């Protein structure tokens, strides 16, 4: 239930927070605080996943690889996360409306 509700809650936050700010319902410092917290929670979530991978499976042994993934863990919160959010919401809408097709695909040879 939480995984299903998460995209709706997140997109509501992306819509409501600027709405509240531009309509004078919250001040600039509150707006920025919520924005910073949202980014930091996303970064922390990604970095914790990387840390868990490091202590359990250890697929990535080179320090350079770990630093690159840590960098991408930060960067994914500026654009990529929002794009995947839109894909998840679109998937939910398609599930609700009953559209379960990939569409027509033309097969090509090698």
N, C-alpha and C positions, 0 to 999 in steps of 0.2 A: 504494500500500500504506500509506503514511504517513497520507494523508487518511482512509483507511478505519479505521486503528487509532486515530487521534487521539481520537475521541469515547469509545472504550472506555478508553483510558488516562486521559483527563481525568475521566471518571465514577468510575473506580477511585480516583483521587486524592481526589475529593470524599468518597468513602465511607471509604477507608482512613485518611486523615489524622485525622479526628475519632475513629475507632475506636482508632487508636494512642494518641492523647492520653488519651481517657477510660479506657483500660485500662492507663495508666501506662507505655507503651512509649516515649513521647517526652515531653520536658518542655514546659512552656508556651512558653518562648522559642523552641524549635525549631518548635513548632506555629505560632506567630505568624509566624516567619521564612518558613516555607513558604507560609503564607497570603498574606503581603505580596508575596513573589516571584511567586506565581501571578497576583495582581492586577496587579502592575507589568508583567509580561510581556504580559498581555492589553492593558493600556493602551498600552504601547510599540508593540505590533503594530498597533493601530488608529491611533495617531498617525503611525507610519511610512507607513501606507497613505495617510493624509491628506496627508502631506508629498510622497509620490510623485505624488499627484494634482495637487498645487499646482505642482510643477515640470514636469510633463508636459502635462496636458490643460488646466489652468487654467479649469475650468468655473466655479469659484467665485472671484470677484474681490473681492467686498466683504469687508473685514476682519471684519465682524460675522458673516457666514456661516462663515468659517473658525473663529472663536472658538466659535460654537455647535457646530460639528462636533467641535471639540476637547473641548468639555464633554461631548458625547454619547459620544465615544470613551472617556472616563473612566467615565461613568455606565453604559454598556452592560455593564460587568463586574460589576455588582451586580444580578443578576436576569435580565436579558435574555439574557446569554450562557448561563446555566444552562438557561433555557427552550429556547433553540435547540439546546442539547446534548441535551435530552430528545427533541426532534423528530428530530434526526439518529440517535439510538439507536433510536427507534421506526421510522424509515425503514429502518435496517439490519435490524431484526428482520423487518419486512414483506418485505424483499428476500429474506432467507434462507428465510422460510416460504412464499414464493411469492405472497403477497397483493399484487397490483399493480393494485388498483382504487381509484378515488376514492370509491366508494360511489354510491348513487343520489342524483341531484340533480333537483329539480323545476324545470323551466324556467318562467320568468316573462317576461312581456312588459315593455316599457318602461312 
